[in-house]
Structure formats: C-alpha cells, structure tokens
Amino acid sequence: MAVPKRKTTPSKRGMRRSADALTAPAYMEDKETGELHRPHHIDLKTGMYRGRQVLEAKDDI
C-alpha cells in the first residue's frame, strides 16, 4: 500500500490546487456581424482577423 513519505507542504498543495480557480473562457462580439468568437482568434464565419480577411468565409449549408 502506497503511503506518502513526507507531509505535503502548503505551498505544494496550493500549486496543485491553482488550476481549480480557472475561469470560463471569454468571448468577444464581432463589430460587423455580431457573432461571438474568442479574443485573438479568427472568426470562422467571416474569416476575418483584426480587420483583415485571412480565410475564405464559410458558406451556409
């Protein structure tokens, strides 16, 4: 049976628990279309990033 050799320090315990406080991802509204997308990511509906066309726009099916 596995037993810890030493007591876990409060610092190590806190480092392990640091990811528990992560927040939900933020979303931005596109100024032209009103679509929501992640900040610093390409808007896949329009293919625009920072006012430039970087991808071809997705066609609606």
C-alpha distance matrix in Angstrom:
0.0 3.8 6.4 10.1 12.1 15.3 16.9 18.1 21.9 24.3 25.8 22.8 22.0 25.6 25.7 22.9 24.8 28.2 28.3 28.2 31.8 33.3 36.6 38.2 40.3 43.9 46.9 50.5 53.6 55.9 59.3 61.3 59.5 57.4 54.3 50.9 48.9 46.3 47.8 48.3 48.0 50.7 52.2 51.8 54.6 57.2 55.8 56.7 54.9 56.5 59.9 59.9 59.7 56.8 56.1 58.4 58.2 56.4 58.8 58.5 58.1
3.8 0.0 3.8 6.7 9.1 12.1 13.8 14.7 18.5 21.0 22.3 19.1 18.6 22.3 22.1 19.5 21.7 24.9 25.3 25.5 28.9 30.5 33.9 35.7 37.6 41.2 44.2 47.8 51.0 53.3 56.6 58.8 57.1 55.0 52.0 48.5 46.4 43.6 44.9 45.4 45.2 48.1 49.7 49.5 52.3 54.9 53.3 54.1 52.1 53.6 57.0 57.1 57.0 54.1 53.6 56.0 56.0 54.3 56.9 56.7 56.5
6.4 3.8 0.0 3.8 6.3 9.0 10.5 12.0 15.7 18.4 20.0 17.2 16.7 20.5 20.8 18.5 20.7 23.9 24.8 24.9 28.1 30.0 33.5 35.7 37.8 41.2 44.4 47.9 51.2 53.7 56.8 59.2 57.7 55.4 52.6 49.0 47.0 44.1 45.1 45.7 45.8 48.9 50.5 50.6 53.4 55.8 54.3 54.9 52.7 54.0 57.5 57.7 57.9 55.1 54.8 57.3 57.2 55.7 58.4 58.2 58.2
10.1 6.7 3.8 0.0 3.8 5.6 7.1 8.5 12.1 15.0 16.4 13.7 13.6 17.4 17.6 15.8 18.2 21.2 22.5 22.8 25.9 27.8 31.5 33.8 35.8 39.2 42.5 45.9 49.3 51.7 54.8 57.3 56.0 53.7 50.9 47.3 45.2 42.1 42.9 43.4 43.8 47.0 48.7 49.0 52.0 54.2 52.6 52.9 50.6 51.6 55.2 55.6 55.9 53.2 53.1 55.8 55.8 54.5 57.4 57.2 57.5
12.1 9.1 6.3 3.8 0.0 3.8 7.1 9.3 12.3 15.8 16.9 14.6 15.3 18.9 19.0 17.8 20.5 23.2 24.8 25.4 28.2 30.3 33.9 36.5 38.3 41.5 44.9 48.2 51.7 54.0 57.0 59.6 58.5 56.2 53.6 49.9 47.6 44.4 45.0 45.2 45.8 49.1 51.0 51.4 54.5 56.6 54.8 55.0 52.5 53.4 57.1 57.4 57.9 55.1 55.2 58.0 58.1 57.0 60.0 60.0 60.4
15.3 12.1 9.0 5.6 3.8 0.0 3.8 6.4 8.9 12.4 13.7 11.9 12.7 16.2 16.7 16.0 18.5 21.0 23.1 23.8 26.2 28.5 32.1 35.0 36.9 39.9 43.4 46.6 50.1 52.5 55.4 58.1 57.2 54.8 52.3 48.6 46.4 43.1 43.4 43.8 44.7 48.1 50.0 50.7 53.7 55.6 54.0 53.9 51.3 51.9 55.6 56.1 56.8 54.2 54.5 57.4 57.5 56.5 59.6 59.6 60.2
16.9 13.8 10.5 7.1 7.1 3.8 0.0 3.8 6.2 9.3 11.4 10.1 10.1 13.6 14.8 14.2 16.1 18.8 21.1 21.4 23.6 26.2 29.8 32.7 34.9 37.8 41.4 44.5 48.1 50.6 53.4 56.3 55.3 52.8 50.4 46.7 44.7 41.4 41.7 42.4 43.4 46.9 48.6 49.5 52.4 54.3 52.8 52.6 50.0 50.5 54.2 54.9 55.8 53.3 53.7 56.6 56.4 55.4 58.5 58.3 59.1
18.1 14.7 12.0 8.5 9.3 6.4 3.8 0.0 3.8 6.6 8.2 6.4 6.5 9.9 11.0 10.5 12.5 15.0 17.4 17.8 20.1 22.5 26.1 29.1 31.2 34.0 37.7 40.8 44.3 46.9 49.6 52.5 51.6 49.1 46.7 43.0 41.0 37.7 37.9 38.6 39.6 43.1 44.9 45.8 48.7 50.6 49.1 48.9 46.2 46.7 50.4 51.2 52.0 49.6 50.0 52.9 52.7 51.8 54.9 54.8 55.7
21.9 18.5 15.7 12.1 12.3 8.9 6.2 3.8 0.0 3.8 5.3 5.3 6.2 8.6 10.0 10.8 12.4 14.3 17.3 17.9 19.4 22.0 25.5 28.8 30.8 33.4 37.1 40.0 43.6 46.2 48.7 51.7 51.1 48.5 46.4 42.6 40.6 37.2 37.1 37.8 39.2 42.8 44.6 45.8 48.7 50.4 48.9 48.4 45.5 45.8 49.5 50.4 51.5 49.3 49.9 52.9 52.8 52.1 55.3 55.3 56.4
24.3 21.0 18.4 15.0 15.8 12.4 9.3 6.6 3.8 0.0 3.8 5.6 5.0 6.0 8.6 9.8 10.4 12.0 15.3 15.5 16.6 19.5 22.8 26.2 28.4 30.8 34.5 37.4 40.9 43.6 46.1 49.2 48.6 45.9 44.0 40.2 38.4 35.0 34.9 35.8 37.3 41.0 42.7 44.1 46.8 48.4 47.2 46.5 43.7 43.7 47.4 48.5 49.8 47.7 48.5 51.4 51.1 50.5 53.6 53.5 54.7
25.8 22.3 20.0 16.4 16.9 13.7 11.4 8.2 5.3 3.8 0.0 3.8 5.4 5.1 6.2 8.7 9.9 10.4 13.9 15.0 15.8 18.2 21.6 25.1 26.8 29.1 32.8 35.5 39.1 41.7 44.0 47.2 46.7 44.2 42.3 38.5 36.5 33.0 32.6 33.2 34.9 38.6 40.5 41.9 44.8 46.2 44.8 44.0 41.0 41.0 44.7 45.8 47.1 45.0 45.9 49.0 48.8 48.4 51.7 51.8 53.2
22.8 19.1 17.2 13.7 14.6 11.9 10.1 6.4 5.3 5.6 3.8 0.0 3.8 5.4 5.0 6.2 8.7 9.9 12.7 14.0 15.6 17.7 21.4 24.5 26.2 28.8 32.5 35.3 39.0 41.4 44.0 47.0 46.3 43.9 41.7 37.9 35.7 32.3 32.2 32.7 34.0 37.6 39.5 40.7 43.7 45.3 43.7 43.2 40.4 40.7 44.4 45.2 46.3 44.0 44.6 47.7 47.6 47.0 50.2 50.4 51.5
22.0 18.6 16.7 13.6 15.3 12.7 10.1 6.5 6.2 5.0 5.4 3.8 0.0 3.8 5.5 5.2 6.3 8.7 11.4 11.8 13.7 16.2 19.8 22.9 25.0 27.8 31.4 34.5 38.0 40.7 43.4 46.3 45.4 42.8 40.6 36.8 34.9 31.7 31.9 32.8 33.9 37.5 39.1 40.2 43.0 44.8 43.5 43.1 40.5 40.9 44.5 45.5 46.5 44.3 44.7 47.6 47.2 46.4 49.5 49.4 50.4
25.6 22.3 20.5 17.4 18.9 16.2 13.6 9.9 8.6 6.0 5.1 5.4 3.8 0.0 3.8 5.4 5.0 6.0 9.4 9.9 10.9 13.6 17.0 20.4 22.4 24.9 28.6 31.6 35.1 37.8 40.3 43.4 42.7 40.1 38.1 34.2 32.4 29.1 29.1 30.1 31.5 35.1 36.7 38.1 40.8 42.5 41.3 40.6 37.9 38.1 41.7 42.9 44.0 42.0 42.7 45.6 45.1 44.5 47.7 47.6 48.8
25.7 22.1 20.8 17.6 19.0 16.7 14.8 11.0 10.0 8.6 6.2 5.0 5.5 3.8 0.0 3.8 5.5 5.2 8.1 10.0 11.2 12.9 16.6 19.7 21.2 23.8 27.4 30.3 34.0 36.4 39.0 41.9 41.3 38.9 36.7 33.0 30.8 27.3 27.2 27.9 29.2 32.8 34.7 36.0 38.9 40.5 39.0 38.4 35.6 35.9 39.6 40.5 41.6 39.4 40.1 43.1 42.9 42.4 45.6 45.7 47.0
22.9 19.5 18.5 15.8 17.8 16.0 14.2 10.5 10.8 9.8 8.7 6.2 5.2 5.4 3.8 0.0 3.8 5.6 7.1 8.6 11.0 12.6 16.3 19.1 20.8 23.8 27.4 30.5 34.1 36.5 39.4 42.1 41.2 38.8 36.4 32.6 30.5 27.2 27.6 28.4 29.3 32.7 34.4 35.4 38.2 40.1 38.7 38.5 36.0 36.6 40.2 41.0 41.8 39.5 39.8 42.6 42.3 41.5 44.6 44.6 45.6
24.8 21.7 20.7 18.2 20.5 18.5 16.1 12.5 12.4 10.4 9.9 8.7 6.3 5.0 5.5 3.8 0.0 3.8 5.5 5.5 7.8 10.1 13.7 16.6 18.9 21.8 25.4 28.6 32.1 34.8 37.6 40.4 39.4 36.8 34.5 30.7 29.0 25.8 26.4 27.6 28.5 32.0 33.4 34.5 37.1 39.0 38.0 37.6 35.2 35.8 39.3 40.4 41.2 39.2 39.5 42.2 41.5 40.7 43.7 43.4 44.4
28.2 24.9 23.9 21.2 23.2 21.0 18.8 15.0 14.3 12.0 10.4 9.9 8.7 6.0 5.2 5.6 3.8 0.0 3.8 5.4 6.1 7.9 11.5 14.7 16.5 19.1 22.8 25.8 29.4 32.0 34.7 37.6 36.8 34.3 32.2 28.4 26.5 23.2 23.3 24.5 25.7 29.3 30.8 32.2 34.8 36.5 35.4 34.8 32.2 32.5 36.1 37.2 38.3 36.4 36.9 39.8 39.2 38.6 41.8 41.6 43.0
28.3 25.3 24.8 22.5 24.8 23.1 21.1 17.4 17.3 15.3 13.9 12.7 11.4 9.4 8.1 7.1 5.5 3.8 0.0 3.8 5.4 5.6 9.4 12.0 13.8 16.8 20.3 23.5 27.0 29.6 32.5 35.2 34.2 31.7 29.3 25.6 23.6 20.4 21.0 22.2 23.0 26.5 27.9 29.0 31.7 33.6 32.4 32.1 29.8 30.5 33.9 35.0 35.7 33.7 34.0 36.7 36.1 35.3 38.4 38.2 39.4
28.2 25.5 24.9 22.8 25.4 23.8 21.4 17.8 17.9 15.5 15.0 14.0 11.8 9.9 10.0 8.6 5.5 5.4 3.8 0.0 3.8 5.7 8.8 11.5 14.1 17.1 20.6 24.0 27.3 30.2 33.0 35.8 34.5 31.8 29.5 25.7 24.3 21.5 22.4 24.1 24.8 28.1 29.0 30.2 32.5 34.6 33.9 33.6 31.5 32.2 35.5 36.8 37.5 35.7 35.7 38.2 37.3 36.3 39.1 38.6 39.7
31.8 28.9 28.1 25.9 28.2 26.2 23.6 20.1 19.4 16.6 15.8 15.6 13.7 10.9 11.2 11.0 7.8 6.1 5.4 3.8 0.0 3.8 6.4 9.8 12.5 14.9 18.5 21.7 25.0 28.0 30.6 33.6 32.6 29.7 27.8 24.0 22.7 19.9 20.4 22.4 23.5 26.9 27.7 29.3 31.5 33.3 32.7 32.1 29.9 30.2 33.5 35.0 36.0 34.5 34.9 37.4 36.4 35.6 38.6 38.0 39.5
33.3 30.5 30.0 27.8 30.3 28.5 26.2 22.5 22.0 19.5 18.2 17.7 16.2 13.6 12.9 12.6 10.1 7.9 5.6 5.7 3.8 0.0 3.8 6.9 9.0 11.7 15.3 18.5 21.9 24.8 27.5 30.4 29.4 26.7 24.5 20.7 19.2 16.2 16.9 18.8 19.7 23.2 24.0 25.5 27.8 29.7 29.0 28.4 26.2 26.7 30.0 31.5 32.3 30.8 31.1 33.6 32.6 31.9 34.9 34.5 36.1
36.6 33.9 33.5 31.5 33.9 32.1 29.8 26.1 25.5 22.8 21.6 21.4 19.8 17.0 16.6 16.3 13.7 11.5 9.4 8.8 6.4 3.8 0.0 3.8 6.4 8.6 12.2 15.4 18.7 21.7 24.4 27.3 26.2 23.3 21.4 17.6 16.6 14.0 14.8 17.3 18.2 21.4 21.9 23.6 25.5 27.3 27.0 26.4 24.4 24.7 27.8 29.5 30.5 29.3 29.6 31.9 30.6 29.9 32.8 32.2 33.9
38.2 35.7 35.7 33.8 36.5 35.0 32.7 29.1 28.8 26.2 25.1 24.5 22.9 20.4 19.7 19.1 16.6 14.7 12.0 11.5 9.8 6.9 3.8 0.0 3.8 6.5 9.5 13.1 16.1 19.1 22.1 24.6 23.2 20.4 18.2 14.4 13.6 11.4 13.0 15.9 16.1 19.0 19.0 20.5 22.2 24.3 24.2 23.9 22.3 23.0 25.9 27.5 28.1 27.0 27.0 29.1 27.5 26.6 29.3 28.6 30.2
40.3 37.6 37.8 35.8 38.3 36.9 34.9 31.2 30.8 28.4 26.8 26.2 25.0 22.4 21.2 20.8 18.9 16.5 13.8 14.1 12.5 9.0 6.4 3.8 0.0 3.8 6.7 10.2 13.5 16.1 19.2 21.7 20.5 18.0 15.6 11.8 10.3 7.7 9.4 12.2 12.3 15.3 15.5 17.2 19.1 20.9 20.7 20.2 18.5 19.4 22.2 23.8 24.4 23.3 23.3 25.6 24.2 23.6 26.5 26.1 28.0
43.9 41.2 41.2 39.2 41.5 39.9 37.8 34.0 33.4 30.8 29.1 28.8 27.8 24.9 23.8 23.8 21.8 19.1 16.8 17.1 14.9 11.7 8.6 6.5 3.8 0.0 3.8 6.9 10.3 13.2 15.9 18.7 17.9 15.2 13.4 9.7 8.6 6.4 7.2 10.7 11.4 14.2 14.1 16.5 18.0 19.3 19.4 18.4 16.6 17.0 19.7 21.7 22.6 22.1 22.5 24.6 23.0 22.9 25.8 25.5 27.8
46.9 44.2 44.4 42.5 44.9 43.4 41.4 37.7 37.1 34.5 32.8 32.5 31.4 28.6 27.4 27.4 25.4 22.8 20.3 20.6 18.5 15.3 12.2 9.5 6.7 3.8 0.0 3.8 6.8 9.6 12.7 15.2 14.1 11.5 9.6 6.0 5.3 4.7 6.3 10.0 10.0 12.0 11.1 13.6 14.7 16.0 16.5 15.5 14.3 14.9 17.1 19.2 19.9 19.7 19.9 21.8 19.9 19.8 22.6 22.2 24.7
50.5 47.8 47.9 45.9 48.2 46.6 44.5 40.8 40.0 37.4 35.5 35.3 34.5 31.6 30.3 30.5 28.6 25.8 23.5 24.0 21.7 18.5 15.4 13.1 10.2 6.9 3.8 0.0 3.8 6.4 9.1 11.9 11.5 9.0 8.1 5.4 5.4 6.0 6.0 9.4 9.9 11.3 10.0 13.2 13.8 14.3 15.0 13.4 12.3 12.2 14.1 16.6 17.7 18.2 18.8 20.6 18.6 19.2 21.9 21.7 24.6
53.6 51.0 51.2 49.3 51.7 50.1 48.1 44.3 43.6 40.9 39.1 39.0 38.0 35.1 34.0 34.1 32.1 29.4 27.0 27.3 25.0 21.9 18.7 16.1 13.5 10.3 6.8 3.8 0.0 3.8 6.2 8.8 8.2 5.4 5.5 4.5 6.5 8.7 9.1 12.0 12.0 12.2 9.9 13.0 12.5 12.7 14.4 12.7 12.6 12.6 13.4 16.2 17.0 18.2 18.5 19.7 17.3 17.9 20.2 19.7 22.9
55.9 53.3 53.7 51.7 54.0 52.5 50.6 46.9 46.2 43.6 41.7 41.4 40.7 37.8 36.4 36.5 34.8 32.0 29.6 30.2 28.0 24.8 21.7 19.1 16.1 13.2 9.6 6.4 3.8 0.0 3.8 5.6 5.6 4.7 5.3 6.2 7.3 9.9 9.9 11.8 11.3 10.5 8.1 11.2 10.4 9.7 11.5 9.6 10.0 10.1 10.2 12.9 13.6 15.2 15.7 16.7 14.4 15.6 17.9 18.0 21.4
59.3 56.6 56.8 54.8 57.0 55.4 53.4 49.6 48.7 46.1 44.0 44.0 43.4 40.3 39.0 39.4 37.6 34.7 32.5 33.0 30.6 27.5 24.4 22.1 19.2 15.9 12.7 9.1 6.2 3.8 0.0 3.8 6.1 5.8 8.2 9.7 11.0 13.3 12.6 14.2 14.3 13.4 11.2 14.4 13.2 11.7 13.6 11.1 11.6 10.6 9.8 13.1 14.4 16.7 17.7 18.5 16.2 18.0 19.9 20.1 23.7
61.3 58.8 59.2 57.3 59.6 58.1 56.3 52.5 51.7 49.2 47.2 47.0 46.3 43.4 41.9 42.1 40.4 37.6 35.2 35.8 33.6 30.4 27.3 24.6 21.7 18.7 15.2 11.9 8.8 5.6 3.8 0.0 3.8 5.9 8.3 11.0 12.4 15.3 15.1 16.3 15.7 13.9 11.2 13.6 11.7 9.8 12.3 10.3 12.0 11.7 9.9 12.5 13.1 15.9 16.4 16.5 14.0 15.8 17.3 17.6 21.3
59.5 57.1 57.7 56.0 58.5 57.2 55.3 51.6 51.1 48.6 46.7 46.3 45.4 42.7 41.3 41.2 39.4 36.8 34.2 34.5 32.6 29.4 26.2 23.2 20.5 17.9 14.1 11.5 8.2 5.6 6.1 3.8 0.0 3.8 5.4 8.9 10.9 14.3 15.1 16.6 15.3 13.4 10.0 11.7 9.2 8.3 11.6 10.7 12.8 13.6 12.2 14.2 13.9 16.2 15.9 15.6 12.5 13.5 14.8 14.4 18.0
57.4 55.0 55.4 53.7 56.2 54.8 52.8 49.1 48.5 45.9 44.2 43.9 42.8 40.1 38.9 38.8 36.8 34.3 31.7 31.8 29.7 26.7 23.3 20.4 18.0 15.2 11.5 9.0 5.4 4.7 5.8 5.9 3.8 0.0 3.8 6.6 9.5 12.8 13.7 16.1 15.1 14.0 10.7 12.9 10.9 10.9 13.8 12.8 14.1 14.6 14.0 16.5 16.6 18.5 18.2 18.3 15.3 15.8 17.2 16.4 19.7
54.3 52.0 52.6 50.9 53.6 52.3 50.4 46.7 46.4 44.0 42.3 41.7 40.6 38.1 36.7 36.4 34.5 32.2 29.3 29.5 27.8 24.5 21.4 18.2 15.6 13.4 9.6 8.1 5.5 5.3 8.2 8.3 5.4 3.8 0.0 3.8 6.6 10.3 12.1 14.3 12.7 11.6 8.1 9.8 8.1 9.3 11.8 11.6 12.9 14.2 14.3 16.1 15.7 16.9 16.2 16.4 13.4 13.3 15.1 14.3 17.4
50.9 48.5 49.0 47.3 49.9 48.6 46.7 43.0 42.6 40.2 38.5 37.9 36.8 34.2 33.0 32.6 30.7 28.4 25.6 25.7 24.0 20.7 17.6 14.4 11.8 9.7 6.0 5.4 4.5 6.2 9.7 11.0 8.9 6.6 3.8 0.0 3.8 7.1 9.3 12.1 10.8 10.8 8.1 10.2 9.9 11.4 13.0 12.6 12.9 14.2 15.2 17.1 17.1 17.5 17.1 18.0 15.4 15.2 17.5 16.8 19.6
48.9 46.4 47.0 45.2 47.6 46.4 44.7 41.0 40.6 38.4 36.5 35.7 34.9 32.4 30.8 30.5 29.0 26.5 23.6 24.3 22.7 19.2 16.6 13.6 10.3 8.6 5.3 5.4 6.5 7.3 11.0 12.4 10.9 9.5 6.6 3.8 0.0 3.8 6.5 8.8 7.1 7.6 5.9 8.3 9.5 10.8 11.3 10.9 10.5 12.2 13.9 15.3 15.3 15.1 14.9 16.5 14.6 14.5 17.5 17.5 20.2
46.3 43.6 44.1 42.1 44.4 43.1 41.4 37.7 37.2 35.0 33.0 32.3 31.7 29.1 27.3 27.2 25.8 23.2 20.4 21.5 19.9 16.2 14.0 11.4 7.7 6.4 4.7 6.0 8.7 9.9 13.3 15.3 14.3 12.8 10.3 7.1 3.8 0.0 3.8 6.4 5.5 7.9 8.0 10.4 12.5 13.6 13.2 12.5 11.0 12.3 14.9 16.2 16.7 15.9 16.1 18.4 17.0 17.2 20.4 20.7 23.2
47.8 44.9 45.1 42.9 45.0 43.4 41.7 37.9 37.1 34.9 32.6 32.2 31.9 29.1 27.2 27.6 26.4 23.3 21.0 22.4 20.4 16.9 14.8 13.0 9.4 7.2 6.3 6.0 9.1 9.9 12.6 15.1 15.1 13.7 12.1 9.3 6.5 3.8 0.0 3.8 5.4 8.3 9.3 12.4 14.6 14.7 13.9 12.2 9.8 10.0 13.1 14.8 16.1 15.5 16.6 19.3 18.4 19.2 22.6 23.2 26.0
48.3 45.4 45.7 43.4 45.2 43.8 42.4 38.6 37.8 35.8 33.2 32.7 32.8 30.1 27.9 28.4 27.6 24.5 22.2 24.1 22.4 18.8 17.3 15.9 12.2 10.7 10.0 9.4 12.0 11.8 14.2 16.3 16.6 16.1 14.3 12.1 8.8 6.4 3.8 0.0 3.8 6.9 9.3 12.3 14.9 14.6 12.8 11.0 7.9 8.3 11.9 12.8 14.2 13.1 14.7 17.8 17.7 18.9 22.5 23.8 26.6
48.0 45.2 45.8 43.8 45.8 44.7 43.4 39.6 39.2 37.3 34.9 34.0 33.9 31.5 29.2 29.3 28.5 25.7 23.0 24.8 23.5 19.7 18.2 16.1 12.3 11.4 10.0 9.9 12.0 11.3 14.3 15.7 15.3 15.1 12.7 10.8 7.1 5.5 5.4 3.8 0.0 3.8 6.5 8.7 11.8 12.0 10.1 9.3 7.0 9.1 12.0 12.3 12.7 11.1 11.9 14.9 14.6 15.5 19.1 20.4 23.1
50.7 48.1 48.9 47.0 49.1 48.1 46.9 43.1 42.8 41.0 38.6 37.6 37.5 35.1 32.8 32.7 32.0 29.3 26.5 28.1 26.9 23.2 21.4 19.0 15.3 14.2 12.0 11.3 12.2 10.5 13.4 13.9 13.4 14.0 11.6 10.8 7.6 7.9 8.3 6.9 3.8 0.0 3.8 5.8 8.8 8.5 6.3 6.0 5.0 8.3 10.2 9.9 9.5 8.0 8.4 11.2 10.9 12.1 15.8 17.4 20.3
52.2 49.7 50.5 48.7 51.0 50.0 48.6 44.9 44.6 42.7 40.5 39.5 39.1 36.7 34.7 34.4 33.4 30.8 27.9 29.0 27.7 24.0 21.9 19.0 15.5 14.1 11.1 10.0 9.9 8.1 11.2 11.2 10.0 10.7 8.1 8.1 5.9 8.0 9.3 9.3 6.5 3.8 0.0 3.8 5.6 5.8 5.4 5.6 6.6 9.5 10.5 10.7 9.8 9.6 9.1 10.7 9.2 10.0 13.4 14.5 17.6
51.8 49.5 50.6 49.0 51.4 50.7 49.5 45.8 45.8 44.1 41.9 40.7 40.2 38.1 36.0 35.4 34.5 32.2 29.0 30.2 29.3 25.5 23.6 20.5 17.2 16.5 13.6 13.2 13.0 11.2 14.4 13.6 11.7 12.9 9.8 10.2 8.3 10.4 12.4 12.3 8.7 5.8 3.8 0.0 3.8 5.6 5.0 7.5 9.3 12.7 13.3 12.7 10.7 9.9 7.9 8.8 7.1 6.9 10.5 11.8 14.5
54.6 52.3 53.4 52.0 54.5 53.7 52.4 48.7 48.7 46.8 44.8 43.7 43.0 40.8 38.9 38.2 37.1 34.8 31.7 32.5 31.5 27.8 25.5 22.2 19.1 18.0 14.7 13.8 12.5 10.4 13.2 11.7 9.2 10.9 8.1 9.9 9.5 12.5 14.6 14.9 11.8 8.8 5.6 3.8 0.0 3.8 5.9 8.3 11.0 14.1 13.7 13.5 11.3 11.6 9.5 9.0 5.9 5.4 8.2 8.9 12.1
57.2 54.9 55.8 54.2 56.6 55.6 54.3 50.6 50.4 48.4 46.2 45.3 44.8 42.5 40.5 40.1 39.0 36.5 33.6 34.6 33.3 29.7 27.3 24.3 20.9 19.3 16.0 14.3 12.7 9.7 11.7 9.8 8.3 10.9 9.3 11.4 10.8 13.6 14.7 14.6 12.0 8.5 5.8 5.6 3.8 0.0 3.8 5.4 8.9 11.7 10.6 10.2 8.0 9.3 7.8 7.4 4.7 6.7 9.3 10.9 14.5
55.8 53.3 54.3 52.6 54.8 54.0 52.8 49.1 48.9 47.2 44.8 43.7 43.5 41.3 39.0 38.7 38.0 35.4 32.4 33.9 32.7 29.0 27.0 24.2 20.7 19.4 16.5 15.0 14.4 11.5 13.6 12.3 11.6 13.8 11.8 13.0 11.3 13.2 13.9 12.8 10.1 6.3 5.4 5.0 5.9 3.8 0.0 3.8 6.8 10.2 9.8 8.4 5.8 5.8 4.4 5.6 5.0 7.5 10.8 13.2 16.4
56.7 54.1 54.9 52.9 55.0 53.9 52.6 48.9 48.4 46.5 44.0 43.2 43.1 40.6 38.4 38.5 37.6 34.8 32.1 33.6 32.1 28.4 26.4 23.9 20.2 18.4 15.5 13.4 12.7 9.6 11.1 10.3 10.7 12.8 11.6 12.6 10.9 12.5 12.2 11.0 9.3 6.0 5.6 7.5 8.3 5.4 3.8 0.0 3.8 6.7 6.1 5.4 4.5 5.8 6.8 8.6 8.2 11.0 14.1 16.2 19.6
54.9 52.1 52.7 50.6 52.5 51.3 50.0 46.2 45.5 43.7 41.0 40.4 40.5 37.9 35.6 36.0 35.2 32.2 29.8 31.5 29.9 26.2 24.4 22.3 18.5 16.6 14.3 12.3 12.6 10.0 11.6 12.0 12.8 14.1 12.9 12.9 10.5 11.0 9.8 7.9 7.0 5.0 6.6 9.3 11.0 8.9 6.8 3.8 0.0 3.8 5.5 5.3 6.5 6.5 8.8 11.5 11.7 14.2 17.5 19.5 22.8
56.5 53.6 54.0 51.6 53.4 51.9 50.5 46.7 45.8 43.7 41.0 40.7 40.9 38.1 35.9 36.6 35.8 32.5 30.5 32.2 30.2 26.7 24.7 23.0 19.4 17.0 14.9 12.2 12.6 10.1 10.6 11.7 13.6 14.6 14.2 14.2 12.2 12.3 10.0 8.3 9.1 8.3 9.5 12.7 14.1 11.7 10.2 6.7 3.8 0.0 3.8 5.6 8.5 9.4 12.2 14.8 14.9 17.5 20.7 22.5 26.0
59.9 57.0 57.5 55.2 57.1 55.6 54.2 50.4 49.5 47.4 44.7 44.4 44.5 41.7 39.6 40.2 39.3 36.1 33.9 35.5 33.5 30.0 27.8 25.9 22.2 19.7 17.1 14.1 13.4 10.2 9.8 9.9 12.2 14.0 14.3 15.2 13.9 14.9 13.1 11.9 12.0 10.2 10.5 13.3 13.7 10.6 9.8 6.1 5.5 3.8 0.0 3.8 6.9 9.2 11.9 13.7 13.6 16.7 19.5 21.4 25.0
59.9 57.1 57.7 55.6 57.4 56.1 54.9 51.2 50.4 48.5 45.8 45.2 45.5 42.9 40.5 41.0 40.4 37.2 35.0 36.8 35.0 31.5 29.5 27.5 23.8 21.7 19.2 16.6 16.2 12.9 13.1 12.5 14.2 16.5 16.1 17.1 15.3 16.2 14.8 12.8 12.3 9.9 10.7 12.7 13.5 10.2 8.4 5.4 5.3 5.6 3.8 0.0 3.8 6.0 9.2 11.2 12.0 15.4 18.2 20.7 24.2
59.7 57.0 57.9 55.9 57.9 56.8 55.8 52.0 51.5 49.8 47.1 46.3 46.5 44.0 41.6 41.8 41.2 38.3 35.7 37.5 36.0 32.3 30.5 28.1 24.4 22.6 19.9 17.7 17.0 13.6 14.4 13.1 13.9 16.6 15.7 17.1 15.3 16.7 16.1 14.2 12.7 9.5 9.8 10.7 11.3 8.0 5.8 4.5 6.5 8.5 6.9 3.8 0.0 3.8 5.9 7.5 8.6 12.2 14.9 17.7 21.0
56.8 54.1 55.1 53.2 55.1 54.2 53.3 49.6 49.3 47.7 45.0 44.0 44.3 42.0 39.4 39.5 39.2 36.4 33.7 35.7 34.5 30.8 29.3 27.0 23.3 22.1 19.7 18.2 18.2 15.2 16.7 15.9 16.2 18.5 16.9 17.5 15.1 15.9 15.5 13.1 11.1 8.0 9.6 9.9 11.6 9.3 5.8 5.8 6.5 9.4 9.2 6.0 3.8 0.0 3.8 7.0 9.1 12.1 15.3 18.3 21.2
56.1 53.6 54.8 53.1 55.2 54.5 53.7 50.0 49.9 48.5 45.9 44.6 44.7 42.7 40.1 39.8 39.5 36.9 34.0 35.7 34.9 31.1 29.6 27.0 23.3 22.5 19.9 18.8 18.5 15.7 17.7 16.4 15.9 18.2 16.2 17.1 14.9 16.1 16.6 14.7 11.9 8.4 9.1 7.9 9.5 7.8 4.4 6.8 8.8 12.2 11.9 9.2 5.9 3.8 0.0 3.8 6.2 8.7 11.9 15.1 17.7
58.4 56.0 57.3 55.8 58.0 57.4 56.6 52.9 52.9 51.4 49.0 47.7 47.6 45.6 43.1 42.6 42.2 39.8 36.7 38.2 37.4 33.6 31.9 29.1 25.6 24.6 21.8 20.6 19.7 16.7 18.5 16.5 15.6 18.3 16.4 18.0 16.5 18.4 19.3 17.8 14.9 11.2 10.7 8.8 9.0 7.4 5.6 8.6 11.5 14.8 13.7 11.2 7.5 7.0 3.8 0.0 3.8 6.5 9.0 12.5 15.0
58.2 56.0 57.2 55.8 58.1 57.5 56.4 52.7 52.8 51.1 48.8 47.6 47.2 45.1 42.9 42.3 41.5 39.2 36.1 37.3 36.4 32.6 30.6 27.5 24.2 23.0 19.9 18.6 17.3 14.4 16.2 14.0 12.5 15.3 13.4 15.4 14.6 17.0 18.4 17.7 14.6 10.9 9.2 7.1 5.9 4.7 5.0 8.2 11.7 14.9 13.6 12.0 8.6 9.1 6.2 3.8 0.0 3.8 6.3 9.3 12.4
56.4 54.3 55.7 54.5 57.0 56.5 55.4 51.8 52.1 50.5 48.4 47.0 46.4 44.5 42.4 41.5 40.7 38.6 35.3 36.3 35.6 31.9 29.9 26.6 23.6 22.9 19.8 19.2 17.9 15.6 18.0 15.8 13.5 15.8 13.3 15.2 14.5 17.2 19.2 18.9 15.5 12.1 10.0 6.9 5.4 6.7 7.5 11.0 14.2 17.5 16.7 15.4 12.2 12.1 8.7 6.5 3.8 0.0 3.8 6.5 9.1
58.8 56.9 58.4 57.4 60.0 59.6 58.5 54.9 55.3 53.6 51.7 50.2 49.5 47.7 45.6 44.6 43.7 41.8 38.4 39.1 38.6 34.9 32.8 29.3 26.5 25.8 22.6 21.9 20.2 17.9 19.9 17.3 14.8 17.2 15.1 17.5 17.5 20.4 22.6 22.5 19.1 15.8 13.4 10.5 8.2 9.3 10.8 14.1 17.5 20.7 19.5 18.2 14.9 15.3 11.9 9.0 6.3 3.8 0.0 3.8 6.3
58.5 56.7 58.2 57.2 60.0 59.6 58.3 54.8 55.3 53.5 51.8 50.4 49.4 47.6 45.7 44.6 43.4 41.6 38.2 38.6 38.0 34.5 32.2 28.6 26.1 25.5 22.2 21.7 19.7 18.0 20.1 17.6 14.4 16.4 14.3 16.8 17.5 20.7 23.2 23.8 20.4 17.4 14.5 11.8 8.9 10.9 13.2 16.2 19.5 22.5 21.4 20.7 17.7 18.3 15.1 12.5 9.3 6.5 3.8 0.0 3.8
58.1 56.5 58.2 57.5 60.4 60.2 59.1 55.7 56.4 54.7 53.2 51.5 50.4 48.8 47.0 45.6 44.4 43.0 39.4 39.7 39.5 36.1 33.9 30.2 28.0 27.8 24.7 24.6 22.9 21.4 23.7 21.3 18.0 19.7 17.4 19.6 20.2 23.2 26.0 26.6 23.1 20.3 17.6 14.5 12.1 14.5 16.4 19.6 22.8 26.0 25.0 24.2 21.0 21.2 17.7 15.0 12.4 9.1 6.3 3.8 0.0
